[in-house]
Amino acid sequence: MSQTTLGAVTLADKLAAAKNASFALATATTDQKNAALRAIATRLGDASGRILEANELDLANGRENGLSTGLLDRLTLSDARLAGLADAVLQIVALTDPVGEAVRGSALPNGIKITQVRVPFGVVGAIYEARPNVTVDIAALALKSGNAAVLRGGSAAINTNRVLVEVIREALGETGLPEESVQTIDEFGRVGATELMKARGYIDVLIPRGSAELIRTVVTESTVPVIETGAGVVHIVLDESAREDWAADIVRNAKVQRPSVCNAVETLLVHRSAAERVLPSVVTALTEAGVTIHADERASAFAPGAVPVTEEDWATEHMSLDISVKVVDSLDEAIDHIRRYSTQHTEAIITNDLANAERFLAEVDSAVVMVNASTRFTDGGEFGFGAEVGISTQKLHARGPMGLPELTSTKWIVRGSGQIRA
């Protein structure tokens, strides 16, 4: 670890402090952790003026620097969004503490008793961009699961994240947990992010959240173990039995409610037998909401004013009011398309055919697969986790929305009474 320095504090100093704090957190009681979380929730409300003032500065800088509409939306905080963050923290208070939970156990024939229990990772690092909500979500989930958190939130949200971390640390100090349990390294810039990726021995696991490029960089350059979260090239399939009202409502919600997030739909695949019946109402629902439709030749017949879809569109996470639409000849073709272009985040089918539903659930290999529901439900809060660290699109350790249990590892406890191995 190099001695990247800002004033008298090096990055190594911060990482060492986080590691030391993790030892105290690992043995903190549930009551201690919950008291800190309640204090964080209270202080988010009390400090709303400070937070929103810092956020407005970041938004002004973002507009001046040409930040995209989608990223500006992710960056924006408001009284309502702050209240939502505080509520999510309180939901985490109500969740079961995973630390110490017995996963499995047994008594061996020789009388030795073995138990596998959940333990914190230690120090969780996160690299993300333009998402101040992630600062609160990861800090709260890390604390409840007994982990310290080192956060690199990016230049776009540097002022907002600085104030949020100050507020969190004030709450920690108030309730007796180490303030170093949550730290930001934004002040060290890109060099800090690079060193965080190399900080083996300090950081136990690293979680990237953001653009496909950011995630790819962290996965390929990090020497710290990474849990990969994914960009969301999300699909909805309308099969030949899809209900017209469900199709219009679900597709509109999945695209329009918040187009800048990773669980918003990007591609709509419509069975040719249903196109004439369901596409006009879906197109009307989308266009009335200001969505630009990128359609293939067959879909264009039902989407006046659509722009021609390109090969690049199929692989694009628009994060905007844009959607790609294709008419397919079969469920096989729809599944093949998903396998080719999906980022394995979330896929859904709208159907009244039980066999098609079960086949889709079985054959589509994504972190979350849905039947007759909006893809916007792929979310830790909606799944009852209070918040999420991210949505993992990999297959090792965790997959899908990551809550408290996914921020733990396990160790084996062995209790004997003098036994020796023959």
Secondary structure, DSSP 8 states (H G I E B T S, - for coil): ----EETTEEHHHHHHHHHHHHHHHHT--HHHHHHHHHHHHHHHHHTHHHHHHHHHHHHHHHHHTT--HHHHHHH---HHHHHHHHHHHHHHHHS---TT-EEEEEE-TTS-EEEEEEEE-SEEEEEESS-HHHHHHHHHHHHHTT-EEEEE--GGGHHHHHHHHHHHHHHHHHHTS-GGGEEE-GGGHHHHHHHHHT-BTTBSEEEEES-HHHHHHHHHH-SS-B--B----EEEEE-TT--HHHHHHHHHHHHHS-TTSTTSEEEEEEEHHHHHHHHHHHHHHHHHTT-EEEE-HHHHTTSTT-EE--HHHHT----SSEEEEEEESSHHHHHHHHHHH--SSEEEEE-S-HHHHHHHHHH--SSEEEESS-GGG-STTTTTSSS-S-EE-SSSS--EE--SGGGEEEEEEEE-SS----
